Amino acid sequence: MPTHHETLRPIESLLAPLRASAAPLLTWHGPSGERVELSGRVVDNWVAKSANLLQEEYDAGPGTMVRLDMEPHWKSIALALAAWHVGATVTTRPDGPADVVVTDSPEGASGDEVLAVALPSLALSFGSDLPAGALDYASEVRSFGDVAFPEPVDAGATALVTPDAELTFGELVQEPTGTFGLAQDAGAVAFATDAQTGAVRNGISTVVHAAVVLFAAQRPLVVLGAGVEASARLLEQERVAEMLGA
């Protein structure tokens, strides 16, 4: 168990064994029938580009608070991993302090530093006018480097702030899969987003934390967007071994 004074590079340690893999690691199903499958190599590339964006555009690093105001999505997972890669703290609380707000709804975002994220995977821009000062993730991220150097962080530093709890970097990387009620130690795990009004964003804390735990165990994660049914056919096609509860 890491001590509070131990220095970690948690996301580098997480992705290093996965970055050469062409096997599916993260799959997302959208409500319009969109399906996006990312291998370990592709996840690593998106994390690197996103980490470089956060560092170069916002000077993000240890002590930076990044609010993740997004629904469960492959991009929200990549951006959470990117924030941790540079040593920043991710918060999913709707209020409280934040240095950078990463959101798919920039029109309602508060704060001077806003990163607007378009959810359609092939989008080359956000697709609508953005508030003054907001940065368009889709149009900018591809221009950043494919390699990001990890920022060392103290194991006792805060990694994740949720509406209910806080986790240090040491706790984030040491949580066993049993934390999420998983009975097996192999096979893909699916997460179904709660589509009830006002509940779509509630799963983001669970899914970004679970991604770290599952990827450390080299288990694929399948994220079903709001309104996507976890049908027997879909789960069989994705070779899902069990479901992750919100």
N, C-alpha and C positions, 0 to 999 in steps of 0.2 A: 504494500500500500504506500503510495507516495507520501512523503512528509510535506509539511507546508513550506519548507525551504528548498525543496527539490525543484530543479528547473526542468520543464517539459517542453517538447515540441510535438504536441499531441496529434495534430492533423497530419504532419509529415510522417510520424510513426504509423498512423492509420492508413495513409494512402500509399506509402512506399511499397508494401507487398502487393498492392492492387494495380499499380499504374501500368504494368505491362500486360494486364489481362484483357482479353477481348470478350470474356464471358459477361453476360448481363449482370449488372450490379444494382442499378436503379431504373425502375420502369414506372412511367406515369400514364394513367388513362384519364383523358378529359371528357367532359360531359357531351361534347360534340362528336365523339368517336375518335378523337385524336389519341394516338398511342406513341409514346417516346421511350425508347430503350437506350440506356447509356451503359457502356462497359466501364470497368474500372479505369481504363485508360482515358475514356472520354470524361468521366466524372473528375478525374485528376486535372484534366485540361481546363474544364470550366471553373474548378476551384482556383487554379493558378491565375487564370485571367481575371476572375472576380477579386481575388486577393490583391493583385497588382492594381486594379481599379480603386479598391478601397484605400490602399496605401497612397497612391499617387494623387488621387482626386480629393481625398478627405484626411490624409495624414493619419489614417487609422492605425492603431497599435495598442499595446497594453494601456489600460485606463480609458480607452474610447468605448462609449456605450452606443451600440448599434441596435435600434429598435427594428424588429422584424415584424412588419405589419402586412402579412401575406397569408393566403390560404395554403394548406399543404400542397406542395408542388415540387417538381424536381428542381426548379430554379430557387425556391426558398431554401431547400436543403443545400444546394451548392453555395448559396450566399452565406448561410450560417457556418458552413465548414470554412469558407473563405475568411469570414470574420475571426473565427477561432485560429485560423492559420497565422494571422497577423497579430494574434494575442489580444484581440478586442473582446469585450463582453457583449453577448447577445441578450437582449431583453424582449420578451413577448408581452409585457404588460402594456395596456393601452395608454397608460399615463405614466408620469414620472419623467426623470431626466433622460435625454438622449442626445448624443452628438450628431448622429446620422439616422435618418428614418428611411428604411428600405421598404417600399410599399407598392402594391398593385393598384392602389386608389390614391394617387397623389393629390387629387383635388381636395381631399379632406385632411391631408397631412399637415401637422404643425411642426415648425422648426425651420431653421435656415438652410440646413443641408438635407436635401431630399433626393433619393435615388428611385426613379420611377421604373417599375419592372412590368413589361408586357407579358401576359401569361401565354398567348399563343406561341408555340415553340419556334415557328418559322418567321415570326415577326422581326422585321429589320428596324422597326422604330416603335414607339409607344402607340402611335396611330391617332393621337389627338393632341390638342394643345396642352402644354404642361404649365404649371405655375412658374412664375419667375424664379430663376435660380435652380430649378429642378434639373437633374441630369437624367438623360434617357439611357437606361441600361442596355437595351437591345441595340441601339445604334452605336454605342461606345465600347462595349466590352470586348468585341472581337479584335480591337486594335491593340489590346494589351498583351504583354508577354505570356508565353506558354509555360514559363518556369517562375515559381514564386519562392523566395527564400523564407523559411519559417522564422517567426519571431519567438524566441524563448520566453516562456512565461512561468511564473511561480505556481507550483501545484496548488497552493492555497488561494490563489487569485480567483475572483468570481468569473465563471465562464457563461453561465446561463441564469437569467432571472425570469421566472414565470409568475403568473398571478398567485401561485400557491407556495412557491419555494425558490431557493437559490442553490445552485450547484457550483462547486469549485472545479477547476480544470482537473484536479486529481480525482474528484468524484465522477466527473463526466466520463473519463476514460476507464474507470475501474468498475462501473456499474455492470453487474452480470445481466445476462439476458432474462433471468428469472424476475428481474425488476418489472418487466412488462407482462408477467404471467405466461411467458412462453414455456411450453412443455418440452419442446424438442431442441436439439442442438445443431440441427442442419436443415437445409431447405429454405426456400423463399418464404418471406413473411409479408402479408398484405395489410395495408392500412386503409380503411374506408372513411372518407371525410363525412362528418355529420352535416347533412344538407339543410337541417332545420334553420329557420330564420334566426340570424344572429349567432349561430353556432359554428359556421364554417371556419372561422379563425381559431376556434378553441382547440383544435387538434394540432396546431403548429408546434407548440411546446413539446408535445409527445413525439411528433414525427421527426423533428430535428435531433432530439436526444436519442431516439431509437436508431436513427441512421448511424450514429457513432457506434453504438453498442453492436448493431448488426454487422456493420462493415468490419469492425474489429474481429468479429467471428467469421468473416468472409461469407456472410449470408446475404442474399439479394433482398432488396426491399421493393415492393410493388405498392405504389400510391394510387388510390382511386379518388379522383376529384369529386367535388360535390355533385350529387345526382347520378353518379355511376354506381350501378348495382353490382354487388359482389356475387355475381351469379356463379353457379357451379361450373358452367362452361368456361367463364373467364378465369376462374381460379385454377381449373384444370389446365387451361392453355398456358398459364404463367407458372405452372408447377408449384403452386402455393401450398406450403405444408401446414401453415396455421395463420390465424388472423391476429392482428395487434389491436387491442382495445384502446380507445381514446381515454 
